[in-house]
Amino acid sequence: MSFIKNILLTGSLLTLIVTMASCDSNFKKIQKINTVPFFATTQGENINLKYIDSGSVKAILVSPQMLDYSQVKYPFTEFPKGIHLTLIDSEKNQNFVVADYAISYGKKELVDLRGNVVITSHDGKKLETDQLYYDQKNDWFYTEKFYKISDIDNSFTEGVGIDFDSKFKTVTAQNSYAERNKTE
């Protein structure tokens, strides 16, 4: 009699396991059905955007591709093939930002630059990192990745983690090493 109970119990457990597994499979199918894919509202190829303020060009953005997702809950603009940005200050000095990938979150006022990020200033300073965030509201840059800042005299600072204002007046470097060369 106990042998029959064991067989019935084992059969019941197997039936329950199979039923649970098929429910899980059905649940995943339902999740896939209810997933709404979103598409770019606007798409641009080989773009060249100029930002003009008071009759002067302040910025030029060049990118092979731009995808605008302005109609989603959290709107963003993506540059999956990278960007080349030229920033022009009031004295007509040009600074450059290059990255393999960029995404701008409009409402959050945050830009995420990724892959071979290089910022070059008009006076020859260069920042290199793999990822850099720009907080537009606070005019603040930061990264937790490895970075290197070099000067035209081959002086450099490198480390992991840095944040700074856009004028590079206030800088906080977490784990860094620097080598300065004296210029005559």
C-alpha positions, 0 to 999 in steps of 0.5 A, a space after each residue: 500500500 505505501 508503494 502505491 502511495 509513493 507512486 501516486 505522490 511521485 506522479 502528483 509531484 511530476 504533474 505539478 512540476 510539469 504544470 508549473 513549468 508550462 505556466 512559467 513558459 506561458 507567463 513568459 509568452 504573455 510578457 513578450 506579447 505585452 511588451 511594446 517595442 518603441 521606435 525612434 520618432 525621428 531618425 537622422 543620417 549624417 547630421 550636422 547641427 549648429 546651435 546659434 545664440 545671439 547670431 554666433 555659432 556656439 556649438 556644432 554637432 556632427 554624427 553619422 546617425 541620430 535617433 530621437 525617442 521624444 515620444 517615450 515615457 523617458 525621452 532621449 536622443 541616441 547617437 549610436 555611431 558616435 559624435 563629434 562636437 565642437 564648442 565655441 566660446 565667446 572668444 571664438 576658442 574651439 573645444 572638441 568632444 568626441 565619443 563612439 556613442 552618446 545618449 542625451 536624456 532630455 528631461 533629466 538633462 544628462 548626457 552619457 558619452 561612451 567609448 573612446 571619449 576625448 575632450 580636447 581644449 583650445 589650449 591643448 589639454 586633453 581628457 581621455 576616458 571610456 565613459 563620461 557623464 555631463 550633468 547639464 543642469 549643474 554644468 558638471 562632468 563626472 566618471 567612475 572609469 579610468 581617465 587621463 588628462 594630458 597637457 601639451 608639455 606631456 604633463 599628465 594626471 590619471 586615475 579612476 574617478 573624477 568630477 569637475 565643472 565645465 571650466 575645469 576650475 573645481 576638480 575632485 579626483 578620487 584615485 589619481 597619479 600625476 606627473 608634471 613637467 616644468 616648462 621654461 
